[in-house]
C-alpha cells in the first residue's frame, strides 16, 4: 500500500472534492483521481462516491478512513519523536535558481511538515556556481543547477568533476511572462521584434557564469535596450504589474501562479531557448525524509506547469 495515497484520501475527505484536494496537493485532478482509483482497487472497496456536488464517503470508506488516519498519525508521531530528540531537529539545506515552480514546491513542502517536528531549513535562491560551492564548502546537501542546453556537454562533466551526482528535474524552453493588460498579451506567439520597445525585467543568474551566453547567445536571447536587472525574486511580479509594457524571460510557470498575479505566459519565436534544471548532491549522499518530501512536492508542482503554447 502506498502511504502517499492514504494522505491523498485524507486530503480529499478534508477538502470535500477531488478538484479542491488536487489544488491543495499541487496535483492535476486526473492524476489524483487515478491514484485514488488505484488505492480503491488495491483495497477492494469504494472509498468515495463521486457526484457533481463533490464526493461523499461510503460506509466502507468511513471505516477505511479511520484506519488510514491512525496509520498516518502514528507514522508522523514516530517521525516527530525522532526529529525532536535529535540534537537540532531535522535539517534541510538547498540552493536553487529563482524559479516560481521551485518556490511553489518549497511552500508545499513546508506546509507538509508535521507541525510538532523541529527542523532547521536553509533555502537560498542563487546562481548555479554558488549552489555547487554551497555543497562542496558550506554544508549544503542539495542544489538545483540550471544550464542552457547548448552547454550540456560542458556543464555535466563539470558537475561530475566536482564529485557530484545529478538527476534531471525539468527540461523546457524559456518563455515570456507579462501582465495580462500588456498590449501584446493577446498575441499568440511573440518575436524578438515585438520586444524591442518593451522594458525587460531581467534576472542575472540564469546559468553557470563560466558557460555564459556571450557570442552565440546574442543571436538567441537578443539585446534589449530597456532593461531592469533584479537580484531578488519577490518584487518582479510587482514590477511586471506596475511598469507598463514590461516583460520577463522565465522558465514555464504553474498555472496557479500566473492566475494569482494576473500574468500571461507567451512563447517566443527564437532559437536556442532550451534549458535544463538538475538536482545535484554528493555521490555518497543519502536522502533524508525531509528531502524526499521536497522532491515529491517538486514533482507534483511540475505536473501543474503551463507548457509553452
Protein Blocks (a to p, Z undefined) as FASTA:
>chain_A
ZZklmmmmmmmmmnopaklmmmmnopafklmmmmmmmmmmmnopafbdcdfkbccddfkl
mmmmmmmmmmmmmmmmmmmmmmmmpmnopaddddddddfklmmmmmmmmmmpcfkbccdd
ddddddfklmmmmmmmnopabdcddddfklmmmmmmmmmmnopacddfbdcdddddddfk
bmklmpmbacfklmmmpccdddfklbafklccehjlmmmnopafbdcddfbfklmmmmmm
mmghiacddddddfklmmmnopacdddddehkaccddddddfklccdfklmmmmmmmmmm
mmmpccdZZ
